[in-house]
Amino acid sequence: MALIRITSPHAHAPITTQRVMLTVLAATLPGIAVLTWFFGFGTLVNILWGCVLALAFEALALTLRRRPLGFYLKDGSALVTAFLLCVALPPYSPWWLIAVGIASAILLGKHFYGGLGYNPFNPAMVGYVILLISFPVQMTTWAPPRGLGEDVPGFLEALRACFLPGVFDGATMATPLDVMRQNSSLLIEDLWRQNAQFGRWAGVGWEWVNLAFLGGGLWLLYRRVFTWHAPVAMLASLALLAAIFYDGGSSASGGSPLFHLLSGATMFGAFFIVTDPVTSAVSVRGRLVYGALIGVLLYTIRVRGNYPDAIAFAVLIMNFAAPFIDHYTQPRTYGHSRAGGGN
Amino acid sequence: MRYLLQRAGYEPERNNRLIMGGPMMGFTVPDPDVPVVKTTNCLLAPTEEELPTPPPAQACIRCGMCAEACPASLLPQQMFWFAQGKEYEKLEQHNLFDCIECGACSYVCPSNIPLVQYYRASKAEILQQRRDHQKAEHSRERFEARQRRLEREEREKEEKRAARKKAAQARARDSDGGEDPVQAAIERARAKKAARQSDEQAQPSPDEKARADLQKLEQRLQASRQKLEQSRQVGEADKVIEALEATVERLSAKVEDARGQLGTEERA
């Protein structure tokens, strides 16, 4: 038998892209569980339907691009995109909303640019922003969390809400971030007392959702799927800005740092969106800058912009800037006295 | 090497790869029939289970594990990007040549990208380009030097030609304002020929020459004889006297010779 000839290295770590993707999926589970507990099965139905669609669109794109199906479907990136987008969508979204979102994410966000690894923008966020701009009503109707209003719908109700038109007419409720943004006359203290949405630190339910995603993110950090730089920088800059503009809880206040850290999609964004390696900056310094600027944008759009939450916009804007950041944050190579780049 | 391997229980059917060096930087050997040399520090003959053939590479997701692993603090994922795009300037800016090809980046890569292979190929390509560039530069310099030399020669010729023309014109003006230069040249040629003829006439006949030679020889013989006498009277060393005697003898023989020749010539 002829000896095979391969270049070094001959050994390889037992780690695959597929495994990385599956680890990320596993890390979203606590957050999804808490979402399901507080808002019913809507998110779960979203995710199931989203995964089916994502695999279908991925297969379609791969067939059109004449790529081997099994090899690329196996890497699990389509599933991650589906999970991330569907977690971000409001529960009990109609089936077509999810379909449009997934199609935009997989086709526009990823395959138009050459598939996994070549997309300049986070696919899930591309899908989310397209939906948010096209269907603002559907995208901002959140069901009330458990403990407020009616009982949370069960699994069958959630399925019906997704696939049958006009069945779901359950109460909707403004999210705490919405209430906070539209407040212009009440002190924070009064706002808290007058609106049932606010819980101990942030919104009812939301604080636990965020803590669950924080837990999942910390587990990913422990598994070394990504480094701490981008999420920590983002959370730190968000908290810093919130602290600066807290204003002692006046009616012009943007909300306390804790409120911002535990509201909306902060933790989900910090650990699952900002850390998307394909579209973020690459070096350590670059990731710090990237994360910090996302935090700044996030706070600015939340408090001053037209949308209640801003993870998607902040991330997409910084995706634009990532190559630029890379150019100026090339690390110092061993043996060189000065860092390269920027010239 | 085959002998060594057989000693260690090598099974050619199972061990389908032969690596000289370690698992990270060693290179595969195409055939076991090579000698063991000083630098053969390690031989690995792994089975497919021990070191499996790498699966096909997936897309780079820029996870950054390679950058964390890199001992030289390079950015392997960026360099991979540039290597694929053949952006060699960017590669050099990212210090590709500081890569020591340790293989750590490929080892940790979840997408199984043979990063080191890309860097090696790019390095070779860049070096080849540099050599080509240098060669082209040399050729250009040589060509330019030749061009300069030709120009200089042409210029010098031109100057000489101009100077000659000027001189001829000046001469033409000097000699009674308008004598035909051709006539002058003919005159010059004639004068030269006449001079040569007179030279030939002035030359002595061989006879006379021989006689003059003989005279000179006789004079020298006389002188050396006198010297010999002197040194005998003073009492010089034997060697000196012997040398002088030899000289006298040689000279007298030459004189005889010359006389004989002259005699035969005269008789003839």
Interface residues (C-beta under 8 A of the other chain):
Chain A: M1 L3 I4 R5 I6 T7 S8 P9 H10 A11 H12 A13 I15 T16 T17 R19 V20 F71 D75 S77 G115 L116 G117 Y118 R224 V225 F226 T227 P277 V278 S280 V282 S283 D326 Q330 P331 R332 T333 Y334 G335 H336 G340 G341 N343
Chain B: P12 E13 N16 R17 L18 I19 G21 P23 M24 M25 G26 F27 T28 V29 P30 D31 P32 L44 P46 L51 P52 T53 P54 P56 Q58 A59 C60 I61 R62 C63 G64 M65 A67 E68 P71 A72 S73 L74 L75 Q77 Q78 Q93 H94 N95 D98 E101 G103 A104 S106 Y107 V108 P110 S111 N112 P114 V116 Q117 R120
